[in-house]
């Protein structure tokens, strides 16, 4: 199967350009949503995911929270520090075993969560699940191949569409 090249000698094939344009659109969509969240709530998508996980439970240990949110333990610790500084979560030590820590969402955390827009991965998940099983498998296979083509197979990632650092946030919503 022949590929069509650009008129400029040595340039990549048009099909590769189309793939890169699609990738760029995905990155821009993720970045735009993260910026909107940061502007409106001063939270990252990962922090919203943590608040949603906490809202679904009475209290949870950080390790359980990391597993359910699809994040690493170290990441959860940083996220919980930021959320606790804002008064959106609270940590309590166990009565019987003081080494045990439980985390729960505060009323302020529930309020912020109720006002936050749906996450891009929530919208994607609903649309993706409505596709036939064969199409889901096809998309996953193509994305897995794309990751390999980009040389990104060793990059650790969670199922949270997020960009930037955990501290790249405005000080207050709307600022």
Secondary structure, 3 states (H helix, E strand, C coil): CCCCECCCCCCCEHHHHHHHHHHHHHHHHHHHHHHHHHHHHCCCHHHHHHHHHHHCCCCECHHHHHHHHCCCHHHHHHHHHHHHHCCCEEEEECCCCCCCEEEEECHHHHHHHHHCCCCHHHHHHHHHHCCCHHHHHHHHHHHHHHHHHCCCCCCCCCCCCCCCCCCCCCCCCCC
